[in-house]
């Protein structure tokens, strides 16, 4: 049986929530997920859970803070 493993890196980015509030999130996702448009599902490493990140309301840029070999889950 062949297992398909997707590499996920850690990023930080800010977007505008539906309430109009800016939200900065530190999260993990695949690089392919970041190439999508709209809402994507990511893993929030500070709140230790799945969250939605709105790429359509991105403020600035998303920055990689750790590659797949140095992730900081739920410190």
PDB file as gemmi writes it, atoms N, CA and C in Angstrom:
CRYST1    1.000    1.000    1.000  90.00  90.00  90.00 P 1                      
ATOM      1  N   UNK A   1       0.834  -1.171   0.000  1.00  0.00           N  
ATOM      2  CA  UNK A   1       0.000   0.000   0.000  1.00  0.00           C  
ATOM      3  C   UNK A   1       0.883   1.239   0.000  1.00  0.00           C  
ATOM      4  N   UNK A   2       0.617   2.150  -0.898  1.00  0.00           N  
ATOM      5  CA  UNK A   2       1.408   3.374  -1.008  1.00  0.00           C  
ATOM      6  C   UNK A   2       0.722   4.504  -0.230  1.00  0.00           C  
ATOM      7  N   UNK A   3       1.471   5.162   0.639  1.00  0.00           N  
ATOM      8  CA  UNK A   3       0.943   6.274   1.418  1.00  0.00           C  
ATOM      9  C   UNK A   3       1.415   7.577   0.798  1.00  0.00           C  
ATOM     10  N   UNK A   4       0.506   8.504   0.612  1.00  0.00           N  
ATOM     11  CA  UNK A   4       0.833   9.801   0.029  1.00  0.00           C  
ATOM     12  C   UNK A   4       0.914  10.832   1.152  1.00  0.00           C  
ATOM     13  N   UNK A   5       2.116  11.290   1.465  1.00  0.00           N  
ATOM     14  CA  UNK A   5       2.330  12.249   2.542  1.00  0.00           C  
ATOM     15  C   UNK A   5       2.563  13.631   1.945  1.00  0.00           C  
ATOM     16  N   UNK A   6       1.802  14.614   2.426  1.00  0.00           N  
ATOM     17  CA  UNK A   6       1.941  15.991   1.973  1.00  0.00           C  
ATOM     18  C   UNK A   6       2.806  16.759   2.959  1.00  0.00           C  
ATOM     19  N   UNK A   7       3.829  17.428   2.468  1.00  0.00           N  
ATOM     20  CA  UNK A   7       4.680  18.240   3.318  1.00  0.00           C  
ATOM     21  C   UNK A   7       3.944  19.512   3.714  1.00  0.00           C  
ATOM     22  N   UNK A   8       3.947  19.826   4.986  1.00  0.00           N  
ATOM     23  CA  UNK A   8       3.297  21.034   5.484  1.00  0.00           C  
ATOM     24  C   UNK A   8       4.336  21.880   6.204  1.00  0.00           C  
ATOM     25  N   UNK A   9       4.342  23.159   5.885  1.00  0.00           N  
ATOM     26  CA  UNK A   9       5.247  24.090   6.541  1.00  0.00           C  
ATOM     27  C   UNK A   9       4.434  25.018   7.421  1.00  0.00           C  
ATOM     28  N   UNK A  10       5.126  25.776   8.274  1.00  0.00           N  
ATOM     29  CA  UNK A  10       4.455  26.697   9.183  1.00  0.00           C  
ATOM     30  C   UNK A  10       4.560  28.109   8.634  1.00  0.00           C  
ATOM     31  N   UNK A  11       3.425  28.829   8.679  1.00  0.00           N  
ATOM     32  CA  UNK A  11       3.331  30.175   8.127  1.00  0.00           C  
ATOM     33  C   UNK A  11       2.686  31.111   9.140  1.00  0.00           C  
ATOM     34  N   UNK A  12       2.831  32.406   8.882  1.00  0.00           N  
ATOM     35  CA  UNK A  12       2.091  33.421   9.633  1.00  0.00           C  
ATOM     36  C   UNK A  12       1.500  34.383   8.608  1.00  0.00           C  
ATOM     37  N   UNK A  13       0.246  34.757   8.832  1.00  0.00           N  
ATOM     38  CA  UNK A  13      -0.430  35.662   7.920  1.00  0.00           C  
ATOM     39  C   UNK A  13      -1.575  36.361   8.618  1.00  0.00           C  
ATOM     40  N   UNK A  14      -2.000  37.482   8.048  1.00  0.00           N  
ATOM     41  CA  UNK A  14      -3.102  38.273   8.596  1.00  0.00           C  
ATOM     42  C   UNK A  14      -4.173  38.424   7.535  1.00  0.00           C  
ATOM     43  N   UNK A  15      -5.420  38.277   7.953  1.00  0.00           N  
ATOM     44  CA  UNK A  15      -6.547  38.467   7.043  1.00  0.00           C  
ATOM     45  C   UNK A  15      -7.654  39.192   7.790  1.00  0.00           C  
ATOM     46  N   UNK A  16      -8.624  39.698   7.056  1.00  0.00           N  
ATOM     47  CA  UNK A  16      -9.771  40.368   7.657  1.00  0.00           C  
ATOM     48  C   UNK A  16     -10.902  39.361   7.818  1.00  0.00           C  
ATOM     49  N   UNK A  17     -11.374  39.211   9.058  1.00  0.00           N  
ATOM     50  CA  UNK A  17     -12.465  38.294   9.340  1.00  0.00           C  
ATOM     51  C   UNK A  17     -13.784  38.874   8.817  1.00  0.00           C  
ATOM     52  N   UNK A  18     -14.827  38.078   8.799  1.00  0.00           N  
ATOM     53  CA  UNK A  18     -16.140  38.540   8.323  1.00  0.00           C  
ATOM     54  C   UNK A  18     -16.700  39.666   9.198  1.00  0.00           C  
ATOM     55  N   UNK A  19     -16.204  39.780  10.430  1.00  0.00           N  
ATOM     56  CA  UNK A  19     -16.633  40.849  11.343  1.00  0.00           C  
ATOM     57  C   UNK A  19     -15.920  42.167  11.049  1.00  0.00           C  
ATOM     58  N   UNK A  20     -14.931  42.133  10.150  1.00  0.00           N  
ATOM     59  CA  UNK A  20     -14.142  43.320   9.840  1.00  0.00           C  
ATOM     60  C   UNK A  20     -12.867  43.420  10.666  1.00  0.00           C  
ATOM     61  N   UNK A  21     -12.715  42.530  11.614  1.00  0.00           N  
ATOM     62  CA  UNK A  21     -11.547  42.510  12.494  1.00  0.00           C  
ATOM     63  C   UNK A  21     -10.375  41.818  11.804  1.00  0.00           C  
ATOM     64  N   UNK A  22      -9.172  42.375  11.991  1.00  0.00           N  
ATOM     65  CA  UNK A  22      -7.963  41.737  11.453  1.00  0.00           C  
ATOM     66  C   UNK A  22      -7.565  40.591  12.373  1.00  0.00           C  
ATOM     67  N   UNK A  23      -7.136  39.481  11.785  1.00  0.00           N  
ATOM     68  CA  UNK A  23      -6.718  38.307  12.549  1.00  0.00           C  
ATOM     69  C   UNK A  23      -5.385  37.817  12.014  1.00  0.00           C  
ATOM     70  N   UNK A  24      -4.388  37.774  12.894  1.00  0.00           N  
ATOM     71  CA  UNK A  24      -3.089  37.215  12.544  1.00  0.00           C  
ATOM     72  C   UNK A  24      -3.047  35.792  13.073  1.00  0.00           C  
ATOM     73  N   UNK A  25      -2.635  34.872  12.222  1.00  0.00           N  
ATOM     74  CA  UNK A  25      -2.648  33.459  12.586  1.00  0.00           C  
ATOM     75  C   UNK A  25      -1.321  32.810  12.206  1.00  0.00           C  
ATOM     76  N   UNK A  26      -0.843  31.965  13.103  1.00  0.00           N  
ATOM     77  CA  UNK A  26       0.329  31.117  12.844  1.00  0.00           C  
ATOM     78  C   UNK A  26      -0.233  29.733  12.580  1.00  0.00           C  
ATOM     79  N   UNK A  27       0.052  29.178  11.407  1.00  0.00           N  
ATOM     80  CA  UNK A  27      -0.630  27.958  10.986  1.00  0.00           C  
ATOM     81  C   UNK A  27       0.254  27.075  10.120  1.00  0.00           C  
ATOM     82  N   UNK A  28      -0.173  25.829   9.980  1.00  0.00           N  
ATOM     83  CA  UNK A  28       0.478  24.910   9.051  1.00  0.00           C  
ATOM     84  C   UNK A  28      -0.504  24.573   7.939  1.00  0.00           C  
ATOM     85  N   UNK A  29       0.044  24.404   6.757  1.00  0.00           N  
ATOM     86  CA  UNK A  29      -0.724  23.982   5.599  1.00  0.00           C  
ATOM     87  C   UNK A  29       0.246  23.544   4.520  1.00  0.00           C  
ATOM     88  N   UNK A  30      -0.270  22.992   3.467  1.00  0.00           N  
ATOM     89  CA  UNK A  30       0.587  22.614   2.345  1.00  0.00           C  
ATOM     90  C   UNK A  30       0.769  23.818   1.424  1.00  0.00           C  
ATOM     91  N   UNK A  31       1.843  23.815   0.674  1.00  0.00           N  
ATOM     92  CA  UNK A  31       2.099  24.894  -0.282  1.00  0.00           C  
ATOM     93  C   UNK A  31       0.995  24.934  -1.341  1.00  0.00           C  
ATOM     94  N   UNK A  32       0.502  23.762  -1.715  1.00  0.00           N  
ATOM     95  CA  UNK A  32      -0.573  23.692  -2.716  1.00  0.00           C  
ATOM     96  C   UNK A  32      -1.849  24.370  -2.220  1.00  0.00           C  
ATOM     97  N   UNK A  33      -2.109  24.258  -0.932  1.00  0.00           N  
ATOM     98  CA  UNK A  33      -3.299  24.887  -0.347  1.00  0.00           C  
ATOM     99  C   UNK A  33      -3.233  26.411  -0.469  1.00  0.00           C  
ATOM    100  N   UNK A  34      -2.020  26.967  -0.363  1.00  0.00           N  
ATOM    101  CA  UNK A  34      -1.860  28.420  -0.444  1.00  0.00           C  
ATOM    102  C   UNK A  34      -2.083  28.948  -1.855  1.00  0.00           C  
ATOM    103  N   UNK A  35      -2.051  28.073  -2.831  1.00  0.00           N  
ATOM    104  CA  UNK A  35      -2.272  28.494  -4.217  1.00  0.00           C  
ATOM    105  C   UNK A  35      -3.750  28.540  -4.574  1.00  0.00           C  
ATOM    106  N   UNK A  36      -4.598  28.106  -3.650  1.00  0.00           N  
ATOM    107  CA  UNK A  36      -6.038  28.138  -3.872  1.00  0.00           C  
ATOM    108  C   UNK A  36      -6.556  29.559  -3.658  1.00  0.00           C  
ATOM    109  N   UNK A  37      -7.847  29.722  -3.825  1.00  0.00           N  
ATOM    110  CA  UNK A  37      -8.473  31.032  -3.670  1.00  0.00           C  
ATOM    111  C   UNK A  37      -9.638  30.916  -2.690  1.00  0.00           C  
ATOM    112  N   UNK A  38      -9.829  31.935  -1.865  1.00  0.00           N  
ATOM    113  CA  UNK A  38     -10.956  31.927  -0.928  1.00  0.00           C  
ATOM    114  C   UNK A  38     -10.579  31.348   0.420  1.00  0.00           C  
ATOM    115  N   UNK A  39     -11.541  30.676   1.047  1.00  0.00           N  
ATOM    116  CA  UNK A  39     -11.316  30.087   2.368  1.00  0.00           C  
ATOM    117  C   UNK A  39     -10.566  28.767   2.247  1.00  0.00           C  
ATOM    118  N   UNK A  40      -9.504  28.626   3.027  1.00  0.00           N  
ATOM    119  CA  UNK A  40      -8.788  27.360   3.087  1.00  0.00           C  
ATOM    120  C   UNK A  40      -8.778  26.884   4.537  1.00  0.00           C  
ATOM    121  N   UNK A  41      -8.711  25.590   4.725  1.00  0.00           N  
ATOM    122  CA  UNK A  41      -8.621  25.017   6.065  1.00  0.00           C  
ATOM    123  C   UNK A  41      -7.150  24.853   6.419  1.00  0.00           C  
ATOM    124  N   UNK A  42      -6.777  25.374   7.596  1.00  0.00           N  
ATOM    125  CA  UNK A  42      -5.394  25.304   8.072  1.00  0.00           C  
ATOM    126  C   UNK A  42      -5.409  24.804   9.516  1.00  0.00           C  
ATOM    127  N   UNK A  43      -4.245  24.429  10.031  1.00  0.00           N  
ATOM    128  CA  UNK A  43      -4.115  24.047  11.436  1.00  0.00           C  
ATOM    129  C   UNK A  43      -3.457  25.188  12.187  1.00  0.00           C  
ATOM    130  N   UNK A  44      -4.197  25.819  13.103  1.00  0.00           N  
ATOM    131  CA  UNK A  44      -3.705  26.936  13.918  1.00  0.00           C  
ATOM    132  C   UNK A  44      -2.827  26.357  15.024  1.00  0.00           C  
ATOM    133  N   UNK A  45      -1.528  26.629  14.996  1.00  0.00           N  
ATOM    134  CA  UNK A  45      -0.603  26.029  15.964  1.00  0.00           C  
ATOM    135  C   UNK A  45      -0.680  26.696  17.332  1.00  0.00           C  
ATOM    136  N   UNK A  46      -1.258  27.883  17.434  1.00  0.00           N  
ATOM    137  CA  UNK A  46      -1.396  28.545  18.733  1.00  0.00           C  
ATOM    138  C   UNK A  46      -2.689  28.134  19.437  1.00  0.00           C  
ATOM    139  N   UNK A  47      -3.746  27.873  18.680  1.00  0.00           N  
ATOM    140  CA  UNK A  47      -5.023  27.456  19.271  1.00  0.00           C  
ATOM    141  C   UNK A  47      -5.225  25.949  19.176  1.00  0.00           C  
ATOM    142  N   UNK A  48      -4.269  25.255  18.561  1.00  0.00           N  
ATOM    143  CA  UNK A  48      -4.274  23.790  18.469  1.00  0.00           C  
ATOM    144  C   UNK A  48      -5.563  23.237  17.867  1.00  0.00           C  
ATOM    145  N   UNK A  49      -5.916  23.770  16.709  1.00  0.00           N  
ATOM    146  CA  UNK A  49      -7.111  23.261  16.054  1.00  0.00           C  
ATOM    147  C   UNK A  49      -7.221  23.737  14.624  1.00  0.00           C  
ATOM    148  N   UNK A  50      -8.157  23.129  13.900  1.00  0.00           N  
ATOM    149  CA  UNK A  50      -8.396  23.524  12.521  1.00  0.00           C  
ATOM    150  C   UNK A  50      -9.158  24.840  12.478  1.00  0.00           C  
ATOM    151  N   UNK A  51      -8.779  25.706  11.560  1.00  0.00           N  
ATOM    152  CA  UNK A  51      -9.416  27.005  11.382  1.00  0.00           C  
ATOM    153  C   UNK A  51      -9.523  27.297   9.894  1.00  0.00           C  
ATOM    154  N   UNK A  52     -10.310  28.291   9.557  1.00  0.00           N  
ATOM    155  CA  UNK A  52     -10.430  28.775   8.181  1.00  0.00           C  
ATOM    156  C   UNK A  52      -9.582  30.037   8.051  1.00  0.00           C  
ATOM    157  N   UNK A  53      -8.851  30.143   6.946  1.00  0.00           N  
ATOM    158  CA  UNK A  53      -8.040  31.324   6.640  1.00  0.00           C  
ATOM    159  C   UNK A  53      -8.567  31.868   5.320  1.00  0.00           C  
ATOM    160  N   UNK A  54      -8.943  33.156   5.285  1.00  0.00           N  
ATOM    161  CA  UNK A  54      -9.539  33.750   4.090  1.00  0.00           C  
ATOM    162  C   UNK A  54      -8.461  34.417   3.236  1.00  0.00           C  
ATOM    163  N   UNK A  55      -8.088  33.754   2.161  1.00  0.00           N  
ATOM    164  CA  UNK A  55      -7.058  34.291   1.264  1.00  0.00           C  
ATOM    165  C   UNK A  55      -7.550  35.516   0.483  1.00  0.00           C  
ATOM    166  N   UNK A  56      -8.871  35.647   0.335  1.00  0.00           N  
ATOM    167  CA  UNK A  56      -9.416  36.797  -0.404  1.00  0.00           C  
ATOM    168  C   UNK A  56      -9.277  38.110   0.365  1.00  0.00           C  
ATOM    169  N   UNK A  57      -9.154  38.023   1.697  1.00  0.00           N  
ATOM    170  CA  UNK A  57      -9.028  39.239   2.504  1.00  0.00           C  
ATOM    171  C   UNK A  57      -7.644  39.340   3.157  1.00  0.00           C  
ATOM    172  N   UNK A  58      -6.666  38.697   2.548  1.00  0.00           N  
ATOM    173  CA  UNK A  58      -5.288  38.707   3.053  1.00  0.00           C  
ATOM    174  C   UNK A  58      -4.768  40.140   3.153  1.00  0.00           C  
ATOM    175  N   UNK A  59      -4.137  40.448   4.273  1.00  0.00           N  
ATOM    176  CA  UNK A  59      -3.500  41.748   4.485  1.00  0.00           C  
ATOM    177  C   UNK A  59      -1.994  41.521   4.371  1.00  0.00           C  
ATOM    178  N   UNK A  60      -1.364  42.117   3.399  1.00  0.00           N  
ATOM    179  CA  UNK A  60       0.076  41.913   3.205  1.00  0.00           C  
ATOM    180  C   UNK A  60       0.367  40.563   2.587  1.00  0.00           C  
ATOM    181  N   UNK A  61       1.371  39.886   3.137  1.00  0.00           N  
ATOM    182  CA  UNK A  61       1.821  38.612   2.578  1.00  0.00           C  
ATOM    183  C   UNK A  61       1.832  37.537   3.653  1.00  0.00           C  
ATOM    184  N   UNK A  62       1.801  36.299   3.214  1.00  0.00           N  
ATOM    185  CA  UNK A  62       1.980  35.157   4.113  1.00  0.00           C  
ATOM    186  C   UNK A  62       3.466  34.835   4.134  1.00  0.00           C  
ATOM    187  N   UNK A  63       4.024  34.676   5.335  1.00  0.00           N  
ATOM    188  CA  UNK A  63       5.454  34.397   5.475  1.00  0.00           C  
ATOM    189  C   UNK A  63       5.663  33.012   6.087  1.00  0.00           C  
ATOM    190  N   UNK A  64       6.618  32.252   5.524  1.00  0.00           N  
ATOM    191  CA  UNK A  64       6.976  30.964   6.097  1.00  0.00           C  
ATOM    192  C   UNK A  64       7.868  31.217   7.307  1.00  0.00           C  
ATOM    193  N   UNK A  65       7.530  30.572   8.419  1.00  0.00           N  
ATOM    194  CA  UNK A  65       8.329  30.723   9.631  1.00  0.00           C  
ATOM    195  C   UNK A  65       9.056  29.446  10.030  1.00  0.00           C  
ATOM    196  N   UNK A  66       8.642  28.301   9.473  1.00  0.00           N  
ATOM    197  CA  UNK A  66       9.328  27.038   9.743  1.00  0.00           C  
ATOM    198  C   UNK A  66       9.027  26.074   8.618  1.00  0.00           C  
ATOM    199  N   UNK A  67      10.045  25.349   8.195  1.00  0.00           N  
ATOM    200  CA  UNK A  67       9.799  24.346   7.159  1.00  0.00           C  
ATOM    201  C   UNK A  67       9.207  23.088   7.800  1.00  0.00           C  
ATOM    202  N   UNK A  68       8.912  22.125   7.002  1.00  0.00           N  
ATOM    203  CA  UNK A  68       8.219  20.913   7.461  1.00  0.00           C  
ATOM    204  C   UNK A  68       9.010  20.119   8.499  1.00  0.00           C  
ATOM    205  N   UNK A  69      10.289  20.380   8.638  1.00  0.00           N  
ATOM    206  CA  UNK A  69      11.111  19.613   9.580  1.00  0.00           C  
ATOM    207  C   UNK A  69      11.253  20.292  10.940  1.00  0.00           C  
ATOM    208  N   UNK A  70      10.681  21.497  11.088  1.00  0.00           N  
ATOM    209  CA  UNK A  70      10.843  22.230  12.353  1.00  0.00           C  
ATOM    210  C   UNK A  70       9.521  22.839  12.816  1.00  0.00           C  
ATOM    211  N   UNK A  71       8.433  22.099  12.720  1.00  0.00           N  
ATOM    212  CA  UNK A  71       7.126  22.630  13.090  1.00  0.00           C  
ATOM    213  C   UNK A  71       6.997  22.750  14.604  1.00  0.00           C  
ATOM    214  N   UNK A  72       6.183  23.722  15.047  1.00  0.00           N  
ATOM    215  CA  UNK A  72       6.038  23.996  16.475  1.00  0.00           C  
ATOM    216  C   UNK A  72       4.598  23.805  16.927  1.00  0.00           C  
ATOM    217  N   UNK A  73       4.113  22.572  16.865  1.00  0.00           N  
ATOM    218  CA  UNK A  73       2.735  22.295  17.238  1.00  0.00           C  
ATOM    219  C   UNK A  73       2.483  22.547  18.715  1.00  0.00           C  
ATOM    220  N   UNK A  74       1.477  23.331  19.002  1.00  0.00           N  
ATOM    221  CA  UNK A  74       0.897  23.506  20.349  1.00  0.00           C  
ATOM    222  C   UNK A  74       1.931  23.640  21.461  1.00  0.00           C  
ATOM    223  N   UNK A  75       2.676  24.687  21.374  1.00  0.00           N  
ATOM    224  CA  UNK A  75       3.679  24.945  22.406  1.00  0.00           C  
ATOM    225  C   UNK A  75       3.033  25.378  23.691  1.00  0.00           C  
TER     226      UNK A  75                                                      
END                                                                             
